[in-house]
Amino acid sequence: MPAKEPRWFVSKPPAVKSGGSGQLWTKRGVETRQLPPAQIKAFAASRGTRAKTDRIDAELIARFMAFRPEAGRCLPHEKLRLLRALTSKRGQLVETRKRLLAQIKAHGKLGTADMFAHMDDNLKELLDQQITELEHRIENTIAADATLAENAAILRSIPGIGPVSSTRLIAEMPELGQITGEQAAALTGLAPIAHDSGTLRGKRAIGGGRRLLRHVMFQAALVAAHHNPVLKAFADRHRAAGKSHKVIITAVARKLVTIANALCKMRRKWAPQPA
């Protein structure tokens, strides 16, 4: 099942209802935070709370924010929300097109491709048009804002990061360039999580973070591991050490995120390494 989207919660009740949107709360001077529901559920379990009502939920959220005021994400700027919506819709249409192509291939193996050829061609053409239209809107949204355009130029200067991955980084991680490399890796779910106890050293694994962004960075890492000279050498060293392909790509993706964060912080584009 797909992961649940984070919800908007507020630290105090306003005079009127917001209709479930964090935007109206912000306009009324109330700070909003975006929290994963799983965190509130885990906090309730830690307190031994099993009952669930609107009043109990409101109290749990208030107590959780008092306990962890830095938790969650702030409501992003309107342009970032628009960019996030456009990239999300594009991703949905690309996934739909991918499934359609798989179905067309399956029909071909079954010998029934001609039966649905007209329908499939029309549907694929419609999806192609809509994806192209969304890509134009995404580019126009970025070009209309000087900061977004500069960030996009910096990210796209890095070999391995293209239009899709740079846009996803900008939309899903507005903190880029304002945090440490370790924090950037953790936000994308690419930081190794320790599982140690006493003298036992457990196997490290990645998890959490922003799932959609992590998936895009894996795709970017596959390209960077072959075409980015620094990361290609990095991947080759791991390969020579006997590391598995999955471990290598994860390490390259983590390195790619930290490089992107560092360049955005310094406001510099990628520069080829001297020979």
TIMITOR-696929 format. One record per residue: x, y, z of N, C-alpha, C, CB in turn; residue number from 1; residue in one letter. Coordinates in pm, whole numbers. Glycine has a CB too. Example, Ala and Ser with C-alpha at 12.3 -4.5 7.8 and 13.67 -1.06 7.14 Angstrom:
<recs>
> nu:nv:nw:cau:cav:caw:cu:cv:cw:cbu:cbv:cbw:pos:code
> 1319:-569:780:1230:-450:780:1320:-330:780:1131:-447:905:1:A;
> 1285:-225:708:1367:-106:714:1290:3:787:1408:-60:572:2:S;
</recs>
This chain:
<recs>
> nu:nv:nw:cau:cav:caw:cu:cv:cw:cbu:cbv:cbw:pos:code
> 85:-120:0:0:0:0:88:124:0:-96:1:122:1:M;
> 48:231:-68:129:354:-70:134:418:67:73:454:-171:2:P;
> 247:483:95:264:548:225:166:664:239:409:597:244:3:A;
> 119:685:362:27:796:388:100:929:378:-39:781:526:4:K;
> 32:1027:321:89:1161:314:84:1226:452:15:1248:210:5:E;
> 186:1307:487:180:1379:614:61:1473:619:309:1458:637:6:P;
> 10:1499:738:-105:1586:756:-61:1717:820:-213:1517:840:7:R;
> -149:1818:809:-121:1947:869:-183:1955:1007:-172:2061:780:8:W;
> -105:1994:1104:-153:2014:1239:-116:2155:1285:-95:1907:1335:9:F;
> -193:2208:1380:-166:2342:1431:-143:2337:1581:-282:2438:1397:10:V;
> -76:2440:1631:-41:2441:1772:-150:2503:1859:88:2515:1791:11:S;
> -246:2577:1801:-354:2634:1881:-477:2654:1793:-310:2767:1947:12:K;
> -598:2647:1846:-718:2660:1763:-749:2804:1730:-837:2597:1833:13:P;
> -783:2833:1601:-821:2969:1564:-969:2991:1585:-783:2997:1419:14:P;
> -1015:3109:1545:-1155:3143:1567:-1248:3073:1469:-1175:3291:1558:15:A;
> -1196:3040:1348:-1279:2974:1248:-1207:2850:1198:-1312:3070:1131:16:V;
> -1284:2763:1135:-1225:2641:1080:-1149:2674:953:-1334:2536:1052:17:K;
> -1047:2591:924:-964:2616:806:-1000:2525:691:-818:2598:841:18:S;
> -1090:2432:710:-1125:2342:602:-1016:2242:572:-1156:2419:480:19:G;
> -924:2217:670:-820:2117:651:-696:2168:581:-875:2005:576:20:G;
> -688:2295:550:-572:2351:480:-484:2429:576:-617:2440:364:21:S;
> -351:2410:559:-260:2485:644:-241:2628:599:-127:2417:648:22:G;
> -285:2660:477:-261:2794:423:-339:2901:499:-299:2799:275:23:Q;
> -467:2875:529:-548:2973:599:-497:2995:741:-694:2930:601:24:L;
> -452:2885:804:-396:2900:939:-278:2996:938:-353:2763:995:25:W;
> -190:2979:838:-71:3064:830:-108:3210:809:21:3018:718:26:T;
> -208:3236:724:-250:3373:699:-305:3438:825:-354:3377:589:27:K;
> -360:3358:916:-414:3412:1041:-309:3419:1152:-532:3327:1087:28:R;
> -185:3394:1116:-78:3409:1213:-57:3289:1303:-104:3526:1297:29:G;
> -112:3173:1265:-94:3052:1343:9:2963:1274:-229:2976:1362:30:V;
> 113:2925:1346:218:2842:1288:164:2701:1261:341:2836:1380:31:E;
> 193:2650:1144:149:2515:1107:271:2427:1087:62:2517:980:32:T;
> 254:2299:1115:360:2201:1095:301:2079:1027:429:2163:1229:33:R;
> 378:2017:940:337:1897:869:402:1777:938:375:1903:718:34:Q;
> 318:1687:992:367:1574:1070:319:1442:1011:323:1586:1215:35:L;
> 405:1340:1007:359:1206:969:265:1151:1076:480:1111:947:36:P;
> 148:1101:1040:55:1045:1139:117:935:1223:-69:992:1071:37:P;
> 215:861:1165:278:752:1239:350:802:1364:376:676:1149:38:A;
> 404:924:1359:473:978:1476:376:1004:1590:546:1108:1439:39:Q;
> 258:1058:1557:158:1082:1661:108:951:1717:41:1165:1606:40:I;
> 90:853:1631:43:721:1675:145:657:1768:16:629:1554:41:K;
> 274:666:1733:379:610:1819:386:684:1952:516:616:1749:42:A;
> 366:817:1949:367:895:2072:252:853:2163:359:1046:2041:43:F;
> 134:828:2103:19:782:2180:48:647:2244:-105:774:2091:44:A;
> 112:558:2167:145:426:2221:244:436:2336:202:336:2111:45:A;
> 339:530:2327:438:546:2433:375:596:2563:548:641:2390:46:S;
> 262:666:2550:190:716:2667:84:618:2716:125:849:2635:47:R;
> 68:508:2643:-32:409:2682:-174:448:2646:-24:383:2828:48:G;
> -188:544:2555:-321:590:2514:-373:502:2402:-318:739:2469:49:T;
> -486:438:2425:-544:350:2324:-675:406:2270:-567:211:2382:50:R;
> -743:488:2348:-869:546:2302:-842:651:2195:-948:609:2421:51:A;
> -940:673:2108:-924:770:2000:-1053:849:1984:-885:700:1867:52:K;
> -1045:978:2013:-1153:1072:1984:-1088:1200:1934:-1243:1100:2111:53:T;
> -1168:1291:1882:-1112:1417:1833:-1044:1494:1946:-1222:1503:1768:54:D;
> -1104:1491:2063:-1047:1563:2177:-914:1501:2220:-1146:1563:2295:55:R;
> -911:1366:2226:-787:1297:2264:-678:1321:2160:-811:1146:2281:56:I;
> -715:1315:2031:-618:1340:1925:-559:1481:1935:-683:1320:1787:57:D;
> -646:1580:1960:-600:1718:1971:-502:1734:2088:-719:1814:1988:58:A;
> -532:1668:2198:-444:1677:2315:-310:1609:2287:-512:1612:2438:59:E;
> -314:1493:2219:-190:1423:2186:-101:1507:2094:-221:1287:2120:60:L;
> -164:1571:1996:-87:1654:1904:-23:1772:1978:-176:1705:1789:61:I;
> -101:1834:2067:-48:1947:2144:67:1903:2234:-160:2010:2229:62:A;
> 52:1788:2300:158:1738:2388:282:1697:2308:107:1618:2472:63:R;
> 259:1639:2190:371:1598:2107:452:1720:2061:322:1518:1985:64:F;
> 382:1828:2020:452:1947:1974:523:2018:2089:355:2041:1907:65:M;
> 469:2007:2211:538:2063:2327:664:1983:2357:445:2065:2450:66:A;
> 657:1851:2334:770:1763:2359:876:1775:2250:723:1619:2369:67:F;
> 831:1790:2122:923:1802:2009:882:1919:1920:925:1670:1926:68:R;
> 910:2041:1962:867:2159:1884:933:2169:1747:895:2285:1962:69:P;
> 1045:2098:1728:1114:2107:1599:1065:2002:1500:1264:2091:1619:70:E;
> 974:1916:1542:930:1805:1457:850:1854:1338:847:1706:1539:71:A;
> 848:1773:1233:765:1804:1117:828:1906:1025:632:1853:1161:72:G;
> 747:1953:931:792:2048:831:701:2170:832:794:1984:691:73:R;
> 759:2287:806:679:2409:795:604:2410:662:769:2534:808:74:C;
> 496:2484:657:421:2499:533:510:2568:431:290:2579:556:75:L;
> 538:2503:317:627:2563:218:563:2682:147:670:2460:116:76:P;
> 645:2758:79:597:2873:5:499:2829:-103:715:2950:-58:77:H;
> 411:2920:-142:306:2887:-240:363:2834:-370:220:3010:-268:78:E;
> 476:2893:-417:536:2845:-541:589:2704:-527:647:2939:-585:79:K;
> 642:2672:-410:690:2536:-387:573:2438:-380:773:2529:-258:80:L;
> 462:2481:-323:344:2393:-318:293:2366:-459:233:2456:-230:81:R;
> 294:2469:-543:253:2452:-682:348:2358:-754:246:2587:-754:82:L;
> 478:2379:-733:578:2295:-798:565:2150:-753:719:2347:-770:83:L;
> 539:2130:-624:522:1996:-570:399:1928:-630:510:2001:-417:84:R;
> 290:2004:-647:170:1948:-706:193:1908:-851:54:2048:-697:85:A;
> 265:1993:-926:293:1964:-1066:383:1841:-1081:358:2084:-1134:86:L;
> 488:1832:-999:578:1717:-1009:508:1588:-965:703:1740:-924:87:T;
> 420:1599:-865:346:1482:-820:253:1430:-929:266:1514:-693:88:S;
> 181:1522:-995:91:1482:-1102:168:1425:-1220:6:1601:-1148:89:K;
> 283:1484:-1252:364:1429:-1360:408:1287:-1327:486:1517:-1386:90:R;
> 449:1265:-1203:490:1132:-1162:378:1030:-1176:540:1134:-1020:91:G;
> 256:1071:-1140:141:982:-1153:116:945:-1299:16:1048:-1093:92:Q;
> 125:1044:-1388:100:1018:-1530:211:932:-1590:87:1149:-1607:93:L;
> 335:955:-1549:445:872:-1598:426:727:-1553:581:926:-1547:94:V;
> 383:709:-1429:358:573:-1380:243:508:-1456:327:576:-1229:95:E;
> 139:585:-1487:27:533:-1565:72:492:-1705:-86:637:-1574:96:T;
> 156:575:-1766:208:540:-1899:294:415:-1895:289:656:-1957:97:R;
> 372:400:-1788:456:282:-1773:371:155:-1764:545:296:-1647:98:K;
> 262:164:-1688:173:49:-1676:104:18:-1809:69:74:-1568:99:R;
> 67:123:-1881:4:103:-2011:98:32:-2107:-41:238:-2071:100:L;
> 224:73:-2111:322:9:-2199:343:-137:-2162:455:85:-2194:101:L;
> 339:-166:-2031:352:-305:-1986:232:-388:-2031:365:-311:-1832:102:A;
> 113:-328:-2026:-7:-398:-2071:-3:-423:-2222:-133:-318:-2033:103:Q;
> 45:-323:-2297:57:-340:-2443:153:-455:-2475:106:-208:-2509:104:I;
> 262:-463:-2402:359:-571:-2422:297:-706:-2389:484:-548:-2336:105:K;
> 216:-710:-2282:150:-834:-2244:48:-877:-2349:81:-819:-2109:106:A;
> -26:-780:-2404:-123:-811:-2510:-51:-867:-2633:-204:-686:-2548:107:H;
> 69:-813:-2660:145:-863:-2774:184:-1008:-2757:268:-779:-2795:108:G;
> 223:-1046:-2635:260:-1185:-2609:140:-1278:-2619:324:-1197:-2470:109:K;
> 22:-1227:-2585:-100:-1308:-2590:-164:-1309:-2729:-200:-1257:-2488:110:L;
> -111:-1227:-2819:-167:-1219:-2953:-295:-1139:-2963:-191:-1355:-3004:111:G;
> -322:-1053:-2863:-445:-972:-2863:-415:-823:-2879:-523:-995:-2735:112:T;
> -295:-789:-2924:-256:-649:-2934:-343:-573:-3033:-110:-638:-2974:113:A;
> -377:-636:-3145:-457:-568:-3247:-596:-531:-3196:-470:-655:-3371:114:D;
> -648:-608:-3103:-781:-585:-3051:-791:-450:-2978:-821:-699:-2956:115:M;
> -682:-411:-2912:-683:-287:-2832:-589:-181:-2887:-645:-319:-2688:116:F;
> -534:-202:-3006:-431:-112:-3058:-482:32:-3068:-384:-159:-3195:117:A;
> -600:53:-3120:-653:188:-3137:-672:258:-3002:-787:184:-3214:118:H;
> -729:186:-2906:-751:244:-2773:-619:276:-2704:-834:147:-2686:119:M;
> -525:182:-2715:-396:201:-2648:-318:317:-2710:-312:72:-2655:120:D;
> -324:329:-2843:-253:439:-2910:-310:574:-2869:-262:423:-3063:121:D;
> -443:583:-2864:-506:709:-2823:-472:745:-2679:-657:700:-2839:122:N;
> -474:644:-2592:-445:669:-2451:-299:710:-2432:-476:544:-2367:123:L;
> -209:643:-2502:-67:677:-2491:-42:819:-2544:20:575:-2568:124:K;
> -106:854:-2655:-90:989:-2710:-141:1095:-2613:-164:1001:-2844:125:E;
> -254:1066:-2548:-308:1160:-2449:-214:1177:-2331:-446:1113:-2401:126:L;
> -160:1066:-2281:-67:1071:-2169:60:1148:-2207:-30:929:-2121:127:L;
> 112:1124:-2327:231:1195:-2372:206:1346:-2376:274:1145:-2512:128:D;
> 90:1386:-2425:57:1528:-2433:46:1591:-2296:-74:1548:-2509:129:Q;
> -20:1521:-2203:-38:1575:-2069:96:1584:-1994:-137:1489:-1991:130:Q;
> 181:1485:-2012:312:1487:-1946:396:1602:-2001:386:1352:-1967:131:I;
> 393:1622:-2133:466:1733:-2194:414:1868:-2144:456:1726:-2347:132:T;
> 282:1879:-2134:223:2003:-2084:266:2031:-1940:70:1996:-2092:133:E;
> 268:1928:-1857:310:1946:-1718:457:1984:-1711:285:1818:-1637:134:L;
> 540:1925:-1795:682:1958:-1796:704:2104:-1834:758:1867:-1892:135:E;
> 625:2154:-1928:635:2296:-1964:593:2385:-1848:548:2326:-2088:136:H;
> 487:2347:-1778:441:2426:-1663:545:2424:-1551:306:2373:-1611:137:R;
> 609:2310:-1532:713:2300:-1430:830:2393:-1464:763:2154:-1417:138:I;
> 875:2391:-1589:985:2476:-1631:949:2624:-1618:1025:2444:-1776:139:E;
> 826:2659:-1654:783:2798:-1643:775:2843:-1498:648:2818:-1711:140:N;
> 729:2754:-1410:721:2787:-1268:860:2813:-1210:653:2674:-1190:141:T;
> 956:2732:-1247:1093:2750:-1199:1155:2877:-1257:1180:2628:-1236:142:I;
> 1135:2899:-1388:1194:3015:-1454:1137:3147:-1402:1174:3006:-1603:143:A;
> 1013:3144:-1350:949:3267:-1304:1000:3313:-1169:798:3248:-1296:144:A;
> 1078:3231:-1100:1131:3267:-969:1283:3262:-974:1076:3173:-858:145:D;
> 1349:3372:-939:1495:3380:-951:1566:3277:-863:1543:3519:-915:146:A;
> 1516:3258:-740:1581:3163:-648:1565:3020:-697:1523:3177:-507:147:T;
> 1444:2985:-740:1422:2850:-791:1505:2824:-915:1274:2828:-821:148:L;
> 1513:2925:-1002:1590:2909:-1125:1739:2890:-1094:1570:3031:-1217:149:A;
> 1790:2966:-995:1931:2952:-958:1959:2815:-897:1972:3061:-859:150:E;
> 1868:2769:-810:1884:2636:-750:1881:2527:-857:1774:2611:-647:151:N;
> 1790:2541:-954:1781:2443:-1061:1909:2440:-1144:1661:2474:-1152:152:A;
> 1965:2558:-1172:2089:2565:-1250:2205:2499:-1176:2124:2711:-1283:153:A;
> 2211:2521:-1044:2317:2460:-964:2303:2308:-964:2315:2513:-818:154:I;
> 2181:2260:-941:2160:2115:-932:2184:2047:-1066:2018:2086:-883:155:L;
> 2139:2110:-1174:2153:2047:-1306:2295:2053:-1359:2060:2113:-1404:156:R;
> 2380:2130:-1293:2521:2133:-1333:2595:2009:-1283:2590:2260:-1280:157:S;
> 2534:1936:-1190:2597:1816:-1133:2571:1699:-1227:2543:1785:-989:158:I;
> 2674:1633:-1281:2652:1517:-1368:2575:1407:-1293:2787:1462:-1420:159:P;
> 2462:1369:-1349:2378:1268:-1285:2244:1323:-1243:2448:1210:-1165:160:G;
> 2237:1453:-1218:2111:1517:-1179:2054:1590:-1300:2131:1616:-1060:161:I;
> 1938:1545:-1346:1872:1605:-1461:1751:1687:-1422:1831:1497:-1559:162:G;
> 1668:1723:-1518:1550:1806:-1489:1453:1743:-1388:1476:1834:-1617:163:P;
> 1430:1612:-1401:1333:1547:-1311:1384:1544:-1167:1303:1404:-1360:164:V;
> 1507:1497:-1148:1561:1486:-1012:1586:1622:-950:1690:1405:-1014:165:S;
> 1629:1722:-1029:1652:1855:-973:1520:1918:-930:1723:1946:-1076:166:S;
> 1415:1901:-1011:1285:1956:-976:1230:1889:-851:1187:1941:-1091:167:T;
> 1247:1759:-842:1198:1687:-723:1274:1730:-599:1212:1534:-742:168:R;
> 1404:1753:-610:1482:1801:-496:1434:1937:-450:1631:1807:-531:169:L;
> 1410:2027:-545:1365:2162:-511:1227:2157:-446:1361:2251:-636:170:I;
> 1138:2075:-502:1000:2071:-454:987:1999:-320:911:2004:-557:171:A;
> 1060:1889:-304:1041:1804:-186:1138:1836:-72:1056:1661:-224:172:E;
> 1246:1909:-100:1342:1939:6:1381:2086:1:1467:1849:-7:173:M;
> 1290:2175:42:1322:2319:41:1434:2353:139:1198:2400:75:174:P;
> 1467:2260:230:1576:2285:325:1713:2274:260:1567:2187:441:175:E;
> 1720:2229:135:1848:2205:68:1932:2332:68:1824:2156:-76:176:L;
> 2057:2319:112:2148:2433:119:2146:2505:252:2116:2529:12:177:G;
> 2052:2467:341:2041:2533:471:2068:2435:585:1903:2595:488:178:Q;
> 2103:2310:551:2124:2206:652:2260:2141:626:2010:2100:649:179:I;
> 2298:2051:715:2424:1979:698:2405:1863:600:2477:1928:833:180:T;
> 2517:1808:554:2509:1694:464:2445:1574:530:2647:1658:415:181:G;
> 2474:1553:658:2414:1441:731:2262:1458:742:2476:1429:871:182:E;
> 2217:1580:765:2074:1605:773:2007:1585:637:2048:1747:824:183:Q;
> 2074:1627:531:2019:1609:397:2004:1460:364:2108:1677:292:184:A;
> 2105:1380:401:2097:1236:377:1985:1173:459:2232:1168:411:185:A;
> 1966:1221:582:1860:1167:667:1722:1203:613:1875:1219:810:186:A;
> 1706:1326:561:1577:1370:509:1536:1288:387:1581:1518:474:187:L;
> 1633:1242:309:1602:1161:192:1595:1012:226:1705:1184:83:188:T;
> 1620:979:353:1615:839:394:1733:758:344:1488:776:344:189:G;
> 1846:825:319:1965:757:267:2074:742:372:2019:833:148:190:L;
> 2050:789:494:2150:775:600:2139:636:662:2131:886:709:191:A;
> 2251:566:681:2245:431:741:2200:438:887:2382:362:731:192:P;
> 2111:349:923:2057:345:1059:2125:232:1135:1902:325:1058:193:I;
> 2183:266:1250:2256:166:1330:2159:74:1404:2349:236:1431:194:A;
> 2201:-51:1420:2126:-150:1497:2226:-223:1587:2050:-252:1402:195:H;
> 2282:-149:1683:2383:-204:1773:2325:-224:1913:2506:-112:1778:196:D;
> 2379:-322:1983:2341:-346:2121:2458:-412:2192:2214:-436:2130:197:S;
> 2517:-340:2287:2633:-393:2358:2748:-416:2262:2596:-522:2429:198:G;
> 2800:-537:2262:2910:-572:2171:2860:-615:2034:2995:-682:2232:199:T;
> 2729:-630:2019:2673:-672:1891:2661:-554:1797:2536:-739:1912:200:L;
> 2718:-570:1678:2709:-465:1577:2617:-515:1466:2851:-427:1521:201:R;
> 2496:-462:1461:2399:-507:1363:2425:-449:1225:2260:-470:1409:202:G;
> 2355:-502:1129:2370:-457:990:2300:-323:971:2312:-562:892:203:K;
> 2370:-229:909:2312:-97:882:2211:-107:769:2422:5:848:204:R;
> 2108:-24:777:2006:-20:673:1952:121:663:1891:-122:702:205:A;
> 1896:154:547:1836:286:529:1685:274:546:1871:345:389:206:I;
> 1621:385:571:1476:384:589:1427:522:628:1435:281:694:207:G;
> 1295:538:626:1235:665:663:1260:771:558:1288:711:798:208:G;
> 1257:895:600:1281:1005:508:1167:1023:410:1408:983:433:209:G;
> 1194:1093:303:1095:1127:201:1106:1027:86:1114:1273:149:210:R;
> 1014:933:87:1022:815:1:1030:850:-147:902:727:24:211:R;
> 946:942:-194:945:977:-335:1079:1036:-378:833:1075:-365:212:L;
> 1136:1118:-291:1264:1179:-322:1375:1075:-325:1297:1288:-219:213:L;
> 1369:980:-233:1470:874:-230:1466:792:-359:1449:782:-108:214:R;
> 1347:762:-407:1333:685:-531:1396:760:-649:1185:656:-561:215:H;
> 1374:890:-657:1431:970:-766:1583:975:-755:1373:1112:-764:216:V;
> 1635:984:-632:1780:991:-615:1847:859:-649:1813:1030:-472:217:M;
> 1777:748:-630:1832:619:-674:1849:618:-826:1741:502:-630:218:F;
> 1749:673:-899:1759:678:-1044:1874:769:-1086:1627:728:-1105:219:Q;
> 1889:882:-1017:1999:973:-1049:2134:908:-1019:1984:1104:-970:220:A;
> 2140:828:-913:2266:763:-875:2311:662:-980:2251:694:-739:221:A;
> 2215:596:-1045:2250:500:-1151:2323:570:-1265:2123:429:-1204:222:L;
> 2281:692:-1296:2346:770:-1401:2480:825:-1351:2255:885:-1448:223:V;
> 2480:880:-1229:2601:941:-1174:2713:840:-1157:2571:1007:-1041:224:A;
> 2679:716:-1125:2781:613:-1103:2859:581:-1231:2716:486:-1049:225:A;
> 2806:622:-1347:2874:595:-1474:2924:722:-1543:2781:521:-1567:226:H;
> 2860:836:-1517:2892:957:-1594:2947:1071:-1510:2770:1003:-1666:227:H;
> 2939:1063:-1378:3000:1165:-1292:3140:1116:-1254:2912:1193:-1164:228:N;
> 3245:1186:-1296:3381:1134:-1274:3414:1109:-1127:3482:1229:-1332:229:P;
> 3369:1197:-1040:3398:1181:-897:3322:1061:-840:3361:1309:-819:230:V;
> 3194:1053:-871:3112:944:-817:3140:812:-887:2965:978:-829:231:L;
> 3187:815:-1011:3226:691:-1078:3347:630:-1008:3258:717:-1228:232:K;
> 3445:715:-974:3562:665:-900:3521:615:-762:3669:775:-887:233:A;
> 3427:686:-700:3374:646:-569:3308:509:-579:3274:750:-516:234:F;
> 3226:489:-683:3157:361:-702:3256:250:-733:3053:372:-814:235:A;
> 3357:282:-813:3458:180:-849:3534:132:-726:3556:236:-952:236:D;
> 3563:223:-633:3633:183:-509:3546:88:-427:3671:308:-425:237:R;
> 3417:117:-417:3327:29:-344:3313:-106:-415:3189:96:-329:238:H;
> 3311:-102:-549:3298:-226:-626:3423:-312:-606:3276:-195:-776:239:R;
> 3540:-248:-605:3665:-322:-585:3673:-381:-445:3786:-230:-609:240:A;
> 3603:-317:-350:3602:-368:-212:3501:-481:-194:3570:-255:-115:241:A;
> 3431:-518:-302:3338:-630:-294:3198:-593:-249:3391:-731:-202:242:G;
> 3164:-465:-250:3030:-423:-209:2926:-463:-315:3026:-270:-185:243:K;
> 2805:-488:-270:2698:-526:-361:2650:-404:-440:2581:-589:-283:244:S;
> 2580:-432:-551:2532:-323:-637:2438:-230:-559:2459:-381:-761:245:H;
> 2349:-288:-479:2253:-207:-404:2324:-115:-305:2153:-297:-330:246:K;
> 2425:-167:-236:2501:-87:-140:2575:26:-212:2601:-176:-62:247:V;
> 2630:-3:-330:2704:97:-405:2612:211:-450:2773:32:-526:248:I;
> 2496:175:-506:2404:277:-556:2350:361:-440:2288:212:-633:249:I;
> 2324:298:-326:2278:372:-209:2385:472:-164:2243:276:-94:250:T;
> 2510:427:-162:2620:516:-121:2637:631:-220:2752:437:-108:251:A;
> 2624:602:-349:2635:707:-451:2520:807:-437:2636:645:-593:252:V;
> 2399:757:-414:2283:845:-397:2303:937:-276:2154:764:-381:253:A;
> 2355:881:-167:2380:961:-46:2487:1067:-75:2425:870:72:254:R;
> 2592:1027:-146:2698:1122:-181:2644:1231:-272:2815:1048:-249:255:K;
> 2557:1194:-364:2499:1290:-458:2416:1395:-384:2412:1216:-561:256:L;
> 2341:1351:-284:2260:1445:-206:2347:1541:-128:2167:1369:-111:257:V;
> 2454:1490:-66:2542:1577:13:2616:1677:-77:2644:1492:93:258:T;
> 2653:1635:-199:2717:1727:-293:2619:1837:-334:2769:1651:-418:259:I;
> 2496:1796:-366:2393:1894:-404:2368:1993:-292:2263:1823:-442:260:A;
> 2362:1945:-170:2339:2033:-55:2455:2130:-37:2319:1950:72:261:N;
> 2577:2080:-51:2695:2166:-33:2702:2275:-140:2823:2082:-36:262:A;
> 2674:2240:-265:2680:2338:-373:2571:2443:-359:2670:2269:-509:263:L;
> 2451:2400:-316:2343:2497:-294:2377:2590:-178:2210:2424:-266:264:C;
> 2446:2539:-79:2485:2622:36:2589:2725:-6:2539:2534:151:265:K;
> 2682:2685:-93:2787:2776:-138:2744:2861:-256:2912:2698:-174:266:M;
> 2625:2829:-314:2572:2898:-432:2672:2888:-547:2542:3046:-400:267:R;
> 2724:2768:-569:2820:2743:-675:2775:2626:-760:2959:2716:-617:268:R;
> 2808:2632:-889:2780:2520:-978:2893:2418:-971:2762:2570:-1122:269:K;
> 2860:2299:-1022:2959:2192:-1025:3077:2232:-1115:2895:2061:-1075:270:W;
> 3197:2207:-1066:3317:2234:-1144:3393:2104:-1163:3406:2341:-1074:271:A;
> 3434:2072:-1287:3512:1949:-1309:3638:1948:-1224:3549:1934:-1457:272:P;
> 3671:1830:-1172:3791:1816:-1091:3915:1825:-1177:3789:1683:-1014:273:Q;
> 4019:1896:-1132:4142:1903:-1212:4210:1768:-1224:4239:2004:-1151:274:P;
> 4268:1744:-1338:4333:1616:-1362:4459:1603:-1276:4369:1600:-1512:275:A;
</recs>
